[in-house]
Amino acid sequence: MSMPPSTAGTARPGLRERKKARTRAAIREHAFRLFRQQGYDATTVEQIAEAAEVSPSTFFRYFPAKEDVVLQDDMDLLWAEAVRAQPAELSPVAALRAAIPAAFTGLSPQQLAMLQESAELATSVPAVRAAFLDEFGRGIGVIAGAVAQRAGRDPADLAVLTLAGAVMGVAMAAWFPTGRLDDMMARFDQGLALLEAGLPL
């Protein structure tokens, strides 16, 4: 499921970057295979590193903790890129909504399956769930950057950060009641529609 941001319209990544992306993807793929076989808690970083044919120190260069191998899938970066590609006349929330299906376009069945596994681990494993909250904090910065670029504002602008925080709040509300990716995405879009409409109750 490891998905570096699309490079469409930009220079092709160099050999070093492509090698790093392959190593990162291999670590994640072997980690998820081991999680399926023996469970998340029973799988160690050393086992993942051995399966991926890297050292534990190399693992930690790519992922600061075992939880990060589940959560750092670059989907927020793909989404931010899709937001930037939306027509300028769309409102920020409308652009965010339109970017959701665009970000998923072209993902392979394997990538989608790993996203689903990530969703299940994030709702069922306490350590991953706790780390997931930290990822939401990082996501606010990614969304703020995409929204600010569209609006010609500073990413640190309080209005931009407030919108980004509200969007991530919608994501949290959509995510935790369900472990199903398709359910979460539908709820997320519905929540963004409510946000766009001014949160009518």
N, C-alpha and C positions, 0 to 999 in steps of 0.2 A: 504493500500500500504506500510505500514511500514515494512521495510525489513532489519533486522539486518544481518550483514555479515554471510555468510555460515560458519558453524562450522565443515564441513566435514574434517575428518582427525585430528581434535583437540578434546580436552576434552569437554564433554557436559557442557553447562553453568550451574552454580549453581542455586538454587531455587530463590535467590535474583535477579540474572540477568534475569531469565525467567519472574519473576513477573514484573520487570521494563519494559521488552520488551512488555509484554501484556498491561501494563498501557499506554505505549507510543503509541502502535498500536490502543488502544481504543480511546485515545484522538484524533488521526488523523482521525479515521473512523467517529467519531461523528462530528468532525469539517467539514469534507467533506459533510456529510449528511446535516448539517445545511447550508452550502454554497449552496448546490443544492436547498434547500427548500426556503431560504430567501435571498440569495445573499451573497457575501463575505463581502461587506461593512456593511451590516445590521447585521451581526453576530458578537457578542462580545465574548471576552475571557471568561467572566462570563457564558455566555450561553453554550459555549463549555465545560467548566469545570463542569457545572451542569449536562449536558447530559452524560458526561463520569463518573460522580459520583466521582469527585475529587475537591479539592479546587483550586481557582485561583493560589495560591502560588505553588501548585503542578504542575499545567500547566506550570508555568514559570520555574520550575526546569527542565522540559523536553524541553521546547521551549522558548527561550528568548523573542520572540515576536509572534504575530499572523501570520505574514508572514512566520515564520520558520516552522509552522505546515504544510504549503504547500510545502516548499522547502526541508526540511530535511528528505529525503526518503532513505538515505544510498545507493543510486544507485552508487555513485562514489566509495564507499568502495567495493561494489560487483564487479564493473568493475576493480578496482585495484587488487582484489583477482584473477579475471579471467586473468588479464595480467600476474600475477606472475605464473600462471599455464600453460602458453603457452610454446611451445618448445624453448629451449635455442638458437637454430639456427636462429630463427626469428629476424629480425631487430626490434628495439623498436617500430617504427610506425606500422610495420606488426603485431606485438604482440598486439598493441592497437586495431587495426582493427579486428583481430580475436577474441578479448575478448568481443567485443560488443554483438554478438549473444549469446556467452557463458554466459554473465551476465544476459541475459533475460531468459535463459533456466530455466524452473521450476517455473517461476512466474505464479501465478494464474490469471484467468480472472479479479478478483477483483483488484489485484495489478496493472495489466496493465491498467484497467479503471481509477484507481487513478493517475497513471502516466500521462494519457491523460488529466485528470482534472487539474493536476498540470501544464501541458504545457499550457493549455488554460488560467488558472489564471495568469501565469507568463507573458503571452503576452497581457492580457486584463486589468489587474488591476495595476494601476501605482505603488502602494506601494509594491506589490509583485514583479513587474518588477525591481524596484530599489533594493530590497533585493536580487533578483536573481543575480545581478551583484556581490554582495558580496560573494555569494555562488560560483561563478566562481573563485574568488580569493582563496577560501578555496580549491577548486578542483585542482588548480595548485599544491598545496602542496601534495595532495593525489596522483596525477599522478606522481609527481616528486619522491615520495617515492617508488612507484612501479617500475618506470623506473630505478631508482638508484640501487634498489636491484638486478634487472636483470643484470645490467651492472657492478656491483661491484664498484659503484661510490658513492660519498657523495651526499645526496639529495640537499645540498646547492650549489653543483657544478653549475657554471653558464651555462654550456652546458646542464645539466639536466633540470635546471629551464627554459632555453630558449625553449627546446623541449616541456616541459609541458605547457608553456605559449602559444606556437604555437598551440598545440592541443586544448587548451581551446579557443583560438581565432577561430579555425575551428568550435568548438561547438557553439560559439556565432553566427558566420556567418550562421550556419545551423539552429539555433533555432529561431531567432527573425522574419524571414520573414514568418513563418508558425506557426500555433497553433496545427498542427496535429503531433502526436508522430511518426507515421509511415513515414510521409514525412521528419520529422526532422532526423530520424535515417538514412534514405536513403541518405539525403544530407550530413550528418556527415560522413558516410563511403566514399562518393564521395570526400569530402574535404580532408579526411585523405589520400586517394589515390593520390590526387594532391600533398599533402605534402610529401608523400613518393617518388613521382617522381621528387621532386625538384621544385615544383610549376611552371611547364611550362605554359607559356601564349601564 
